[in-house]
Amino acid sequence: MKKIGFISFILLCCYFTFITPAQADKTSQEVEFYEEVEREVMLENIDNVDILDSDIYTTNGEFYYLRYNIKKKGKLISYWEREDDLYLLYFDNNYYLEQLDLKNGDVKVIKFDNKIADMKIKDDYIYLVGSLNDDAIIYRYNMDLTLYNMYTFGGEQYEEFCKVYFIDDAIYLFGLKNGISHHSPFLNVGNSLDIKSFIIKIDKDYTIKNSFYINEHTELEKFKNIIIENQEIYFIIESNHCNYYHYTLDKNLQIKERFSISVNQDISHIFLVNSYNIKNEKIYVYIANHSLYYGVFTNQFVHTFKISDEVDNLNYSFIRNGILELFCTEKQKVIQYKVSMYYISYINEKIVYYKDSTYLDTNHFFASSYFEPLVFNYDYEKNSQITLNKSGMFEAFYYAKKADGSYLRIVTPYLIQPYLNIINEGMYQKGYQLEFSDNLYLNDKKVYNGEILNLIGENKITHEVNHMKKDYIIYVEEKYYKQMDLNWIKSHIVQNLNDRYVYNILLSYDKEVKQVIVNDEIWPFNKVGKMIMLEFYSHKVGIEKYNIDYIEFMDGSIYTIQEQVCIKTKKSLPIIDIYYQEDFIQYNIVDDDQSINDILIKYYLNDKTVIVDRLHLENSKIKIDSNVTKIEVVLQCENGTTDLYEQILFEIEAATKSKEKSFFNIDIQYSDNKINEILIKDFNVKNIDLLSAKIQDVIFTDALVDNRNKVVIYISFILTSIIVIVSTIILVIKKKS
């Protein structure tokens, strides 16, 4: 073998780069695409070329391996580097397998009189596939080129293996055969003179375990492109009618999908460059009307991008370090294109309501690439100005390290909402810690995050945001029977106990789903067409966060969601059963969610002003002054949100006869730290003229003065009963007559 040092003369330094926001031919949404394309003339005055890598190609009857300065007569079919040895499979009137020792230059060569179409190395064996006397054949050689064994598969017609791949310990052989082949281990598909593609899965003893046969009902069908990835098999079939078909099989050769690519489109030289990007879309490179494109295919090509015009042939394509590399023939020149790209599907405001209120910091934008995964990180150094102590709109910086070592950076709007962890008229136990944004004043004194509430009774809170102030009144108790530390928190969804919330995920394609992961666990789902529905039930009062992580499909691909759903389940308001007599009113209460906040006494005065007194849920004696015209006993409740509700338990309208104070008592009873009874009793109403009295909506005027009302009621009831009975008897007699 002759090594030469003058290969570099064929490299022409014609090179340029352009970066542009790319425009998609078709798009289903407002997506921004950015791409960088490098173009370099690699070879000139070339009539034909066969390229295996950027520095490995065959042209004009010779093949070149530039890395090792190799030039040799013939056509290189396959190569393999292993430690210090280089293995070359090439054709020069015959087929040859050559072993080259890269250290000392020793060479071993095996000559084959039959066709050898592919070579792979696995587990210290060299596998060769091809045909022998129209029978498909597989060889297994040791690494020193001694034959280990061989096996033929054939019948009376043509069969050939053209590619060999591996998944785990299984061997996958891709072949061609006549449609009808008698006495063959392969099935008959199509007509006898057709050329059909097939795949078999065999073990190391060459026993067929599974098989798959392609029949697109044309005379010639061959493999155009094969990719093995994620334990699945992706390939393109090219027919002699210039149609292309995409297939996806699992490792047991069960079909998962099949569709036509080139219907009503003038497409040629198509390659599947990778099986799926992060959104599980298939990425192809192809030529249409002498223009070179790459794009995504679903039921048609979408988001397609033109790379070049005047392309004669697409020779080779692959992805390396996140860059799509293409080798094309243009007017007797071999052109290398390098394409890097990314796209931004959306950038939304990042809205932060309070600390720890979000799932992932990067779930408000989606940026990806067809050619590499992009994982974005929050840039803490550049985002040092963003702090929860200050609300407002900020710019947030994120970065992703690309496969080639460079960085991609995204800037997004970052909105911190003002927040304060109390609600107006809330009841808080002594020692409650304040958390807030911006500026806060407690009883007109500036305080800082973490301030402790110590002053028993009514407190004034002033929250200042951008020079705008809002006042709150809260009540601090030495001991309070419940906590109100979650009421202020905002949630995406607010619903009642046992309600159901349905989260819908609309896919851009209909695909079989294996599982949906929520909170790092498998979550039940329903699927109708492209819609996936997740159900979230409110089983307990409070706030529940559901981190919707990702969808895994049956083909092993992943659709990342990274969204958080925050559901607040409201408290149920109390159930009240009323029992009353002339000297007391008893309220039997079921308040499982501790929704009762306080009892208010509202005094309506002669001058129409209203005075509100809080009982702080303590037993109390209610005094009625002479200037009071109406009293309401009000039950104040909260449902776990910022809302407060009032229910009038009891009201009296009266005019006092003298300046002497009248009164009644209110007793509150607890069970298991829940209010279960409120008793209004010991009415002293001798000094008032009772105008009206209500228990909720039940009017019982004068019932509290003395028992004479009972007598009137009883007499009225008896008289009414007698009238009804007499009327009934008369009616019956008339009917009989």
C-alpha positions in Angstrom: 0.0 0.0 0.0 1.3 3.4 -0.9 0.8 6.3 1.5 0.8 9.8 -0.1 1.2 13.3 1.2 -0.3 15.4 -1.6 -4.0 14.8 -0.9 -4.5 18.4 0.3 -4.3 19.8 -3.2 -8.0 18.9 -3.8 -9.2 21.0 -0.9 -10.2 24.4 -2.2 -10.4 27.2 0.4 -13.7 28.6 -0.7 -15.6 29.1 2.5 -18.3 31.4 4.0 -20.7 31.5 6.8 -24.1 33.2 7.1 -26.4 33.5 10.1 -30.0 34.5 9.6 -33.4 34.2 11.2 -34.8 31.5 9.0 -38.3 31.5 7.6 -40.2 28.3 7.5 -42.2 27.5 4.3 -45.1 26.3 6.4 -45.8 26.8 10.0 -48.6 25.9 12.3 -47.7 28.5 15.0 -45.6 31.6 15.5 -42.2 30.0 15.9 -38.9 31.8 15.5 -36.2 29.9 13.8 -32.5 30.8 13.8 -29.9 29.0 11.7 -26.2 29.2 10.8 -25.0 27.7 7.5 -21.4 27.2 6.5 -20.6 26.3 2.9 -17.2 25.0 1.8 -16.1 23.6 -1.6 -14.4 20.3 -0.9 -13.6 18.9 -4.3 -13.7 20.2 -7.9 -13.9 18.6 -11.3 -15.7 15.6 -9.9 -18.0 13.5 -12.1 -19.2 11.2 -9.4 -18.4 10.8 -5.7 -19.4 8.4 -2.9 -18.9 9.9 0.6 -18.7 8.0 3.9 -17.5 10.8 6.1 -16.0 14.3 5.8 -12.6 12.9 5.0 -13.5 9.5 3.6 -14.8 9.3 0.0 -14.5 7.6 -3.3 -14.1 9.5 -6.6 -12.8 8.8 -10.1 -12.1 5.1 -9.3 -10.1 5.8 -6.1 -10.9 6.2 -2.4 -9.4 8.5 0.1 -9.0 8.3 3.9 -7.5 11.7 4.6 -7.0 11.3 8.3 -4.5 8.5 7.6 -3.3 10.0 4.3 -4.6 6.9 2.4 -5.3 6.9 -1.3 -6.2 3.5 -2.9 -7.7 2.2 -6.1 -11.3 1.0 -5.8 -14.5 2.0 -4.0 -14.6 2.1 -0.2 -17.8 0.4 1.0 -17.3 0.4 4.8 -14.6 1.1 7.4 -14.0 0.5 11.1 -11.4 1.7 13.5 -10.5 -0.4 16.5 -7.6 0.4 18.8 -4.6 0.4 16.6 -6.2 -1.3 13.6 -8.1 0.1 10.7 -10.4 -2.3 8.8 -11.4 -1.4 5.2 -14.0 -3.1 3.0 -13.7 -2.0 -0.6 -14.4 -3.1 -4.2 -11.8 -3.2 -7.0 -13.0 -5.8 -9.5 -13.3 -8.0 -6.5 -14.3 -7.4 -2.9 -11.5 -7.1 -0.3 -11.3 -6.9 3.5 -8.1 -5.3 4.6 -6.6 -4.9 8.1 -4.1 -2.1 8.5 -1.9 -1.8 11.6 -1.8 1.9 12.2 1.4 1.7 14.3 3.7 -0.4 12.1 1.9 -0.4 8.8 1.4 -4.2 8.5 -1.4 -5.2 6.2 -3.6 -8.3 5.9 -6.0 -8.7 3.0 -8.8 -11.2 2.2 -10.2 -11.4 -1.3 -13.8 -12.4 -2.0 -15.1 -13.5 -5.4 -18.7 -12.9 -4.2 -20.4 -9.6 -3.3 -19.8 -8.2 0.2 -22.1 -5.3 0.9 -21.5 -4.3 4.5 -19.1 -4.7 7.5 -19.7 -4.2 11.3 -17.6 -5.1 14.3 -19.1 -6.3 17.6 -17.8 -8.3 20.5 -14.4 -9.0 18.9 -15.9 -10.3 15.7 -16.1 -8.9 12.2 -19.4 -9.4 10.6 -19.7 -9.3 6.8 -22.9 -9.6 4.8 -23.6 -9.9 1.1 -24.6 -12.6 -1.4 -23.1 -15.8 -2.8 -24.6 -17.4 -5.9 -27.8 -15.4 -5.4 -28.0 -16.6 -1.8 -27.8 -14.2 1.2 -24.7 -14.8 3.3 -23.3 -13.7 6.6 -19.6 -14.2 7.7 -18.2 -14.0 11.1 -14.4 -13.4 11.3 -12.0 -13.1 14.2 -10.2 -9.8 14.5 -7.1 -11.3 12.9 -9.1 -12.1 9.7 -9.4 -15.8 10.4 -12.9 -17.1 9.5 -14.9 -18.1 12.6 -18.0 -19.3 10.7 -20.5 -18.4 7.9 -24.1 -19.1 7.0 -26.2 -18.8 3.9 -29.9 -18.2 3.5 -31.3 -18.8 0.1 -33.7 -20.5 -2.3 -34.1 -20.8 -6.0 -34.2 -17.0 -6.7 -32.2 -13.9 -5.8 -31.5 -13.0 -2.1 -28.9 -10.7 -0.7 -28.0 -9.0 2.6 -27.1 -5.4 2.2 -26.7 -4.1 5.8 -26.1 -5.5 9.2 -26.9 -3.9 12.6 -27.1 -4.9 16.2 -29.5 -4.3 19.1 -28.2 -5.8 22.3 -27.1 -9.3 21.4 -29.5 -9.7 18.4 -28.3 -9.4 14.8 -30.5 -7.5 12.3 -29.9 -8.3 8.6 -31.4 -6.0 5.9 -31.8 -7.6 2.6 -33.2 -7.7 -0.9 -34.9 -10.6 -2.7 -37.1 -11.6 -5.5 -40.8 -11.4 -4.6 -41.2 -15.2 -5.2 -38.4 -17.4 -4.0 -39.1 -21.2 -3.7 -37.4 -23.3 -1.1 -36.2 -20.2 0.8 -36.4 -19.4 4.5 -37.9 -16.1 3.5 -41.5 -15.4 2.7 -42.9 -14.7 -0.7 -44.0 -11.1 -1.2 -45.1 -9.5 -4.5 -44.4 -11.0 -7.9 -41.6 -13.3 -8.9 -39.5 -10.7 -10.7 -40.0 -7.9 -8.2 -37.2 -6.8 -5.9 -38.4 -6.5 -2.4 -36.8 -5.4 0.8 -36.9 -7.4 4.0 -35.4 -7.6 7.5 -34.6 -10.6 9.7 -33.6 -10.8 13.3 -31.3 -13.7 14.1 -29.3 -14.9 17.1 -25.6 -15.8 17.2 -26.5 -19.3 15.9 -28.2 -17.7 12.8 -31.6 -18.8 13.8 -34.3 -16.5 12.5 -36.3 -15.0 15.4 -38.4 -12.4 13.7 -38.8 -11.1 10.2 -40.4 -8.2 8.4 -41.2 -7.8 4.7 -42.0 -4.6 2.7 -44.4 -4.5 -0.2 -45.4 -1.2 -1.6 -46.7 -2.9 -4.8 -44.0 -1.7 -7.1 -41.4 -3.6 -9.1 -38.3 -2.3 -7.2 -38.1 -1.3 -3.6 -34.9 -0.8 -1.7 -33.6 0.7 1.5 -32.6 4.3 1.1 -31.7 5.2 4.7 -31.5 3.2 8.0 -31.1 4.4 11.5 -31.0 2.3 14.7 -31.8 4.4 17.8 -33.4 3.9 21.2 -33.8 0.2 20.4 -35.9 1.0 17.4 -35.4 0.8 13.7 -36.2 3.7 11.3 -35.7 3.4 7.6 -36.8 4.9 4.3 -37.9 2.7 1.3 -37.4 4.1 -2.2 -39.5 2.6 -5.0 -38.9 2.8 -8.7 -41.9 5.1 -9.0 -39.8 7.8 -7.1 -41.9 7.5 -4.0 -40.5 7.3 -0.5 -42.0 5.5 2.5 -41.0 5.9 6.2 -41.1 2.9 8.5 -40.6 2.6 12.2 -40.2 -0.9 13.8 -39.6 -2.0 17.3 -36.7 -4.4 18.1 -39.0 -7.4 17.5 -39.7 -6.1 14.0 -43.3 -5.2 14.9 -44.4 -2.2 12.8 -45.1 1.0 14.7 -45.7 3.4 11.9 -45.6 3.7 8.1 -46.4 6.6 5.9 -45.6 8.0 2.5 -43.3 10.9 2.4 -43.3 12.1 -1.2 -47.0 12.1 -2.2 -47.5 15.0 -4.7 -44.0 16.3 -4.1 -41.0 16.2 -6.4 -38.6 14.8 -3.8 -35.4 13.0 -4.5 -32.3 12.0 -2.5 -34.0 12.0 0.8 -32.3 11.1 4.1 -33.6 10.6 7.6 -30.9 12.4 9.6 -32.2 11.5 13.0 -35.3 9.7 14.2 -36.8 12.2 16.6 -35.9 15.6 18.0 -37.0 16.7 21.5 -40.6 17.2 20.2 -40.6 13.7 18.6 -40.6 15.1 15.1 -38.8 13.3 12.3 -36.1 15.3 10.6 -35.2 14.8 6.9 -32.8 16.2 4.4 -33.9 16.1 0.8 -33.7 17.6 -2.7 -36.8 19.1 -4.4 -36.4 20.7 -7.9 -32.6 20.9 -7.5 -32.9 22.8 -4.2 -31.6 21.4 -0.9 -33.9 21.4 2.1 -34.1 20.1 5.6 -37.4 20.0 7.6 -39.9 18.2 9.7 -42.4 15.7 8.3 -45.7 14.8 9.9 -48.4 14.2 7.3 -46.7 16.8 5.1 -43.5 18.7 5.3 -43.6 21.6 7.7 -41.0 24.0 9.0 -38.9 23.4 5.9 -35.7 25.4 5.2 -33.9 25.8 2.0 -30.1 25.4 2.3 -29.1 25.8 -1.4 -30.2 26.0 -5.0 -28.6 24.2 -8.0 -27.9 21.0 -6.2 -27.5 17.9 -8.4 -27.1 15.2 -5.8 -27.2 14.7 -2.0 -24.4 12.3 -1.3 -24.2 12.0 2.4 -25.6 13.5 5.6 -25.2 13.0 9.3 -25.3 14.9 12.6 -22.2 15.5 14.6 -21.8 17.6 17.8 -25.3 19.2 17.2 -24.4 20.2 13.6 -26.0 18.8 10.4 -23.3 18.0 7.9 -24.2 17.6 4.3 -22.2 16.7 1.2 -23.7 17.6 -2.2 -22.7 17.6 -5.8 -23.1 21.0 -7.5 -21.8 21.4 -11.1 -18.9 18.9 -10.7 -18.1 20.3 -7.2 -18.5 18.6 -3.9 -19.9 21.1 -1.4 -20.0 20.6 2.3 -22.7 22.3 4.3 -22.7 22.6 8.0 -26.0 23.7 9.5 -26.7 24.5 13.1 -30.1 25.8 14.2 -32.5 26.3 17.0 -36.0 27.6 17.3 -38.1 29.3 20.0 -41.7 28.0 20.1 -42.7 30.6 22.8 -41.5 32.9 25.4 -44.0 33.8 28.1 -43.6 36.0 31.1 -42.2 34.2 34.1 -44.7 35.0 36.8 -43.6 34.5 40.4 -46.2 35.1 43.1 -44.2 34.2 46.1 -41.1 32.2 47.0 -41.2 28.5 46.0 -44.3 29.2 43.9 -43.1 27.6 40.7 -42.1 24.2 39.4 -39.1 24.8 37.1 -37.6 28.1 36.4 -37.4 27.4 32.6 -40.9 26.2 32.0 -42.1 29.6 30.7 -40.2 29.3 27.4 -39.4 26.5 24.9 -36.3 26.6 22.8 -34.9 23.6 21.0 -32.9 22.3 18.1 -33.6 19.7 15.5 -30.0 18.4 15.8 -29.2 18.3 19.5 -30.9 18.5 22.9 -30.7 21.9 24.6 -30.9 22.1 28.4 -31.3 25.6 29.7 -30.0 26.8 33.0 -30.8 29.9 35.0 -27.8 32.3 35.0 -27.5 33.2 38.6 -24.6 35.6 38.1 -26.4 37.7 35.4 -29.7 37.5 37.3 -28.4 38.8 40.6 -30.7 41.8 40.4 -33.8 39.5 40.5 -34.9 39.1 44.1 -38.2 38.3 45.7 -37.8 41.4 48.0 -38.7 43.6 45.1 -41.6 43.2 42.7 -41.6 44.3 39.1 -40.6 43.2 35.6 -37.1 42.1 35.0 -35.0 40.5 32.3 -33.9 37.0 33.1 -30.9 35.3 31.4 -30.7 31.5 30.6 -28.0 29.5 28.8 -27.6 26.1 27.2 -24.2 24.5 26.5 -24.3 23.1 22.9 -22.6 19.9 21.8 -19.8 21.8 20.1 -18.9 23.6 23.3 -20.5 27.0 22.5 -23.3 28.6 24.4 -26.8 29.5 23.4 -28.4 32.3 25.5 -32.1 33.3 25.9 -33.5 36.4 27.6 -37.0 36.3 28.9 -39.4 38.7 30.8 -39.5 37.8 34.5 -42.4 39.3 36.5 -42.4 39.2 40.3 -45.8 40.0 41.6 -46.3 41.9 44.9 -47.1 39.5 47.7 -48.0 39.6 51.4 -48.7 36.6 53.5 -51.8 37.9 55.3 -55.4 38.7 54.3 -57.5 41.6 55.4 -59.4 40.9 58.6 -57.4 37.7 59.0 -56.8 36.2 62.5 -53.3 35.2 63.3 -51.6 33.7 66.3 -48.9 35.5 68.2 -45.5 34.7 66.7 -46.7 34.6 63.0 -43.9 35.6 60.7 -44.5 38.2 58.0 -43.3 37.5 54.4 -43.7 40.1 51.7 -42.2 42.0 48.7 -41.3 45.6 48.5 -42.0 47.7 51.7 -44.2 46.9 54.7 -45.3 48.9 57.7 -46.7 47.4 60.9 -48.7 50.0 62.8 -47.0 52.7 60.8 -43.5 51.4 61.6 -41.3 50.0 58.8 -40.5 46.3 59.2 -38.5 43.8 57.3 -39.0 40.2 56.0 -39.3 37.8 58.9 -40.9 40.3 61.3 -42.8 38.5 64.1 -46.4 39.5 65.1 -46.3 40.1 68.8 -48.9 42.8 69.6 -52.1 41.2 70.7 -55.3 42.7 69.2 -55.9 44.8 66.2 -52.9 45.6 64.0 -52.6 47.8 61.0 -50.5 46.6 58.0 -49.5 48.9 55.2 -48.1 47.3 52.0 -46.3 49.8 49.8 -45.5 48.9 46.1 -44.2 51.5 43.7 -45.3 54.3 46.0 -48.8 52.9 46.2 -50.1 52.0 49.6 -52.7 49.5 50.6 -53.9 49.1 54.2 -55.0 45.9 55.9 -56.4 45.2 59.4 -55.4 41.9 61.1 -56.1 40.5 64.5 -53.4 38.9 66.6 -54.4 36.4 69.2 -52.4 34.9 72.1 -53.8 31.6 71.0 -56.0 30.9 68.0 -57.6 27.6 67.3 -56.5 27.4 63.6 -53.9 28.7 61.1 -54.6 31.1 58.3 -51.2 30.8 56.7 -52.3 29.6 53.2 -55.3 31.9 52.5 -53.2 34.5 50.8 -51.6 32.1 48.3 -52.8 32.4 44.7 -53.5 29.2 42.8 -54.1 28.3 39.2 -57.3 26.5 40.1 -59.6 27.0 43.0 -62.3 24.3 43.5 -64.5 22.6 46.1 -63.7 19.4 47.9 -64.1 16.3 45.6 -64.3 18.5 42.5 -62.3 17.4 39.4 -60.0 19.5 37.4 -59.0 18.2 33.9 -55.7 19.2 32.4 -55.6 18.8 28.6 -52.5 18.2 26.5 -52.9 18.5 22.8 -50.3 16.6 20.8 -49.3 17.7 17.3 -49.5 14.0 16.2 -51.5 11.0 17.3 -49.1 8.5 18.9 -49.5 5.6 21.4 -48.7 6.8 24.9 -46.9 4.5 27.3 -47.2 6.6 30.5 -47.5 10.2 31.8 -45.3 11.2 34.7 -46.6 13.6 37.3 -44.7 14.3 40.5 -42.2 11.7 39.5 -44.9 9.0 39.5 -47.0 7.3 36.8 -50.3 9.2 36.5 -53.5 7.8 35.1 -54.7 9.5 31.8 -57.3 9.3 29.2 -56.6 9.8 25.5 -58.9 10.7 22.7 -57.2 11.2 19.4 -54.4 13.7 19.9 -55.8 14.9 23.3 -54.4 13.6 26.5 -56.5 14.3 29.6 -55.2 14.2 33.2 -57.6 14.4 36.1 -56.9 16.0 39.4 -59.4 15.5 42.3 -59.5 17.6 45.4 -59.4 15.1 48.2 -58.4 17.4 51.0 -58.6 21.1 51.9 -55.5 23.1 51.2 -53.0 23.5 48.4 -51.7 20.7 46.2 -49.0 21.1 43.6 -48.8 18.7 40.6 -45.6 18.8 38.6 -46.5 17.5 35.2 -43.1 16.2 34.0 -43.3 14.4 30.7 -45.1 12.0 28.4 -43.4 8.8 27.4 -44.6 7.1 24.1 -44.5 3.5 23.3 -41.6 4.0 20.9 -39.5 5.3 23.8 -39.5 8.9 22.8 -40.2 11.6 25.4 -42.3 14.8 25.2 -41.2 17.1 28.0 -43.8 19.4 29.6 -42.4 20.7 32.9 -45.5 22.5 34.0 -46.9 22.9 37.5 -50.6 23.0 38.3 -51.4 24.5 41.7 -54.9 23.6 43.0 -56.4 25.2 46.1 -59.3 23.2 47.5 -61.7 25.5 49.4 -63.0 24.9 52.8 -66.7 23.9 53.2 -68.7 26.5 55.0 -70.3 25.3 58.3 -73.6 23.4 58.5 -75.9 24.9 61.1 -78.9 23.4 62.8 -81.0 25.8 64.8 -83.1 25.0 68.0 -84.7 27.8 69.9 -87.2 28.6 72.7 -88.2 31.8 74.3 -85.2 32.1 76.5 -82.3 30.7 74.3 -81.2 30.0 70.8 -78.9 27.0 70.2 -76.9 26.6 67.0 -75.5 23.1 66.5 -72.6 23.4 64.1 -70.6 21.0 61.9 -67.4 22.8 60.8 -65.0 20.1 59.8 -62.8 22.5 57.9 -62.5 25.1 60.7 -64.0 27.8 58.4 -65.4 29.9 61.3 -63.2 32.9 61.6 -65.0 35.0 64.3 -68.3 36.3 65.6 -69.2 39.9 65.0 -71.7 42.1 66.8 -73.0 44.9 64.7 -74.7 47.8 66.6 -77.0 50.1 64.5 -77.3 53.5 66.2 -80.0 56.2 66.1 -77.8 58.3 63.8 -77.5 55.3 61.4 -73.9 54.6 62.1 -72.8 51.0 62.6 -70.3 49.9 65.3 -68.7 46.4 64.8 -67.4 44.6 67.8 -65.4 41.3 67.5 -65.8 38.6 70.1 -62.5 36.9 69.1 -64.4 33.6 69.5 -64.7 34.1 73.3 -67.8 33.8 75.5 -69.3 37.3 75.8 -72.0 39.4 77.4 -73.7 41.6 74.8 -74.9 45.0 76.2 -77.5 47.1 74.4 -77.2 50.8 75.0 -80.2 53.2 74.8 -79.1 54.6 71.4 -79.0 51.2 69.7 -81.9 50.5 67.3 -80.8 47.2 65.9 -78.3 44.4 66.7 -77.0 41.7 64.4 -75.0 38.7 65.6 -72.9 37.7 62.6 -70.9 34.6 62.0 -67.8 35.4 59.9 -66.3 32.5 57.9 -63.5 32.0 55.4 -63.1 29.3 52.8 -59.3 29.1 52.6 -59.0 32.0 50.1 -58.8 35.7 50.6 -62.6 35.9 50.7 -64.6 36.3 54.0 -68.3 35.5 54.3 -70.8 36.7 56.8 -74.0 34.9 58.0 -76.5 36.7 60.2 -77.3 34.3 63.0 -79.6 36.6 65.0 -81.0 40.1 64.7 -83.2 42.3 66.9 -84.9 45.6 66.1 -86.0 47.4 69.3 -86.6 50.7 71.1 -85.4 51.0 74.7 -87.8 52.2 77.3 -85.2 53.7 79.6 -81.5 54.4 79.8 -80.9 51.1 81.6 -78.7 48.6 79.6 -80.2 45.4 78.3 -78.2 42.4 77.4 -77.8 38.7 76.4 -75.0 36.2 76.6 -73.2 34.3 73.8 -71.4 31.0 74.7 -69.1 29.1 72.3 -68.4 25.4 72.7 -65.5 23.4 71.1 -65.0 19.8 70.3 -61.7 18.4 68.8 -60.6 22.0 68.3 -63.6 22.8 66.2 -66.6 25.0 67.1 -69.6 22.7 67.5 -72.1 25.0 69.3 -73.1 28.6 69.7 -75.6 29.5 72.4 -77.4 32.8 72.7 -79.2 33.0 76.0 -80.2 34.9 79.2 -82.2 37.5 77.3 -82.9 40.6 79.4 -85.5 42.5 77.4 -87.7 44.0 80.1 -86.7 47.6 79.2 -87.2 47.4 75.4 -90.1 47.4 73.0 -89.3 44.5 70.7 -90.1 45.5 67.1 -88.9 42.4 65.4 -86.6 39.4 65.8 -85.1 37.0 63.4 -83.1 33.8 63.6 -81.5 33.9 60.2 -84.7 34.2 58.0 -87.2 33.0 60.6 -89.2 35.9 62.1 -90.5 35.4 65.6 -91.4 38.9 66.8 -92.3 39.2 70.5 -91.4 35.6 71.2 -88.7 36.7 73.5 -90.9 39.0 75.7 -93.0 36.5 77.5 -95.0 33.3 77.0 -98.2 35.0 76.1 -97.2 34.7 72.5 -97.2 31.0 72.8 -100.9 31.1 74.0 -101.8 33.2 71.0 -100.1 30.8 68.7 -101.7 27.8 70.3 -105.2 29.4 70.1 -104.7 30.4 66.5 -103.6 26.9 65.7 -106.6 25.3 67.3 -109.1 27.6 65.6 -107.5 27.0 62.3 -107.7 23.2 62.8 -111.4 23.4 63.7 -112.2 25.5 60.6 -110.3 23.0 58.4 -112.1 20.0 59.9 -115.6 21.6 59.7 -115.0 22.6 56.1 -113.9 19.1 55.2 -117.1 17.5 56.7 -119.4 20.0 54.9 -117.6 19.2 51.6 -118.0 15.4 52.1 -121.8 15.8 52.9 -122.3 17.9 49.8 -120.6 15.2 47.6 -122.8 12.4 49.0 -126.0 14.4 48.4 
